[in-house]
Amino acid sequence: MSEAFRRPSLGAAVYYDDPFAALDWLEKAFGFKRQLVVTDDDGQLGHSEMRFGDSYVMVCRAWNEDMSSPASLGGKNTQSVHVQLREGIDAHCARARAAGAVITREPADQFYGDRVYAARDPEGHVWSFGQTVREVTREEAEKVSGLKIEGWV
């Protein structure tokens, strides 16, 4: 199978009123790369996929009543996409901010060893980004947070 069509086990679809503008913005703000863009005879987006590292996200138009952009729902989100970065989270946040992202959660170190920030895109989708900045054991995370953690690997 071609590398272009080899997909991870899980991907997300994100719906936009203006998916072509979203494709451009996601490249500029977050560094996603267009993998596949399919248009119909009327120039409407039929399907698209963007890559980031070893993951992908489908950017779609809101084509029926079951799919909506947060822009058409008063900004409400029913899900969020999280992207794990290998490096450069503060620079990534600065790039997103410069492209017009509204930073809803400034970069901050978390008790579990990641540095995380969140950003709202032009149609209201909230994206979070994290980078592991230090190794933390389950016991350390529990002690610092006061939480009981199961399944820590």
C-alpha positions in Angstrom: 0.0 0.0 0.0 1.2 3.5 -0.8 2.5 5.6 2.1 0.1 8.3 1.0 -2.8 6.2 2.0 -1.5 4.4 5.0 -3.4 5.7 8.0 -3.0 5.4 11.7 -5.7 3.4 13.5 -7.5 6.5 14.6 -8.1 9.9 12.9 -10.5 12.7 13.5 -12.8 14.7 11.2 -13.4 18.4 11.9 -16.2 20.3 10.1 -16.0 23.8 8.8 -18.3 26.2 7.0 -15.4 27.2 4.8 -13.1 24.2 4.6 -10.8 25.6 2.0 -10.0 28.6 4.3 -9.5 26.0 7.1 -7.0 24.0 5.1 -5.0 27.2 4.5 -5.2 28.4 8.1 -4.3 25.0 9.6 -1.1 24.9 7.4 -0.2 28.4 8.4 -1.1 28.3 12.1 -0.3 24.7 13.2 2.0 23.4 10.5 -0.3 20.7 9.2 0.4 19.4 5.7 -2.2 18.7 3.0 -2.2 15.0 2.2 -5.3 14.7 0.0 -7.9 17.1 -1.3 -10.9 15.9 -3.3 -13.3 18.3 -5.0 -16.5 17.7 -6.9 -17.5 19.1 -10.3 -18.9 22.2 -8.5 -15.6 22.9 -6.7 -17.1 21.8 -3.4 -14.8 20.0 -1.0 -15.6 16.3 -1.0 -12.9 15.1 1.3 -9.5 16.2 2.6 -6.8 14.9 4.9 -4.0 16.7 6.6 -0.9 15.2 8.2 0.9 16.1 11.3 3.7 13.7 12.3 2.3 10.2 12.1 -1.3 11.3 12.5 -4.0 12.8 10.3 -7.1 14.9 10.5 -9.9 15.1 8.0 -11.0 18.6 7.2 -14.6 18.5 6.0 -17.4 20.9 5.0 -20.6 20.8 7.1 -22.5 18.9 4.4 -25.6 17.9 6.2 -27.6 18.6 9.4 -25.5 16.1 11.4 -22.3 18.0 10.9 -21.6 21.6 12.1 -18.9 24.0 12.6 -18.7 25.6 16.1 -19.3 28.9 14.2 -22.9 27.8 13.5 -23.4 26.6 17.1 -22.6 29.8 19.0 -18.9 28.6 19.3 -19.8 25.4 21.2 -17.5 22.4 20.8 -18.5 18.8 21.4 -15.0 17.6 21.0 -11.4 18.8 20.9 -8.4 17.5 19.0 -5.2 17.1 20.9 -1.8 17.0 19.1 1.3 15.8 20.8 4.4 17.7 19.7 8.0 16.3 19.9 9.5 19.7 20.4 9.1 23.5 20.2 5.7 24.0 21.9 6.3 27.6 22.8 7.3 28.5 19.3 4.3 26.5 18.0 2.0 28.6 20.2 3.6 31.8 19.0 3.1 30.7 15.4 -0.6 29.9 16.1 -1.1 33.3 17.8 0.6 35.1 14.9 -1.8 33.4 12.5 -4.8 34.6 14.5 -5.5 31.8 16.8 -7.1 32.8 20.1 -5.0 31.2 22.8 -7.6 29.8 25.3 -5.0 28.3 27.6 -1.5 29.7 27.7 1.5 27.2 27.6 2.0 25.8 31.1 3.8 22.8 32.6 1.4 20.1 33.9 1.9 17.7 36.8 2.2 14.7 34.5 5.3 16.0 32.7 3.8 17.7 29.6 3.7 21.4 28.7 0.3 22.2 27.2 -1.6 25.0 25.5 -5.0 25.3 23.7 -6.1 27.5 20.8 -9.3 28.4 19.1 -9.3 28.5 15.3 -11.3 31.0 13.2 -14.4 28.9 13.2 -14.3 28.1 16.9 -12.7 24.6 17.1 -10.5 24.3 20.2 -7.2 22.5 19.6 -4.8 21.5 22.3 -1.1 20.8 21.9 1.3 19.1 24.3 4.9 18.3 24.6 6.5 16.0 27.1 9.1 18.1 28.9 10.0 15.8 31.8 9.6 12.2 32.8 7.3 11.7 35.8 6.4 8.5 37.6 2.8 7.7 38.5 3.7 8.1 42.2 5.2 11.6 41.6 2.1 12.6 39.6 -0.2 11.4 42.3 1.7 13.1 45.1 1.8 16.4 43.3 -1.8 16.3 42.0 -3.5 14.6 44.9 -5.2 12.3 42.4 -5.4 8.6 42.2 -4.2 7.5 38.8 -4.8 4.1 37.2 -3.3 2.8 34.0 -0.1 4.8 34.0 2.4 3.2 31.8 
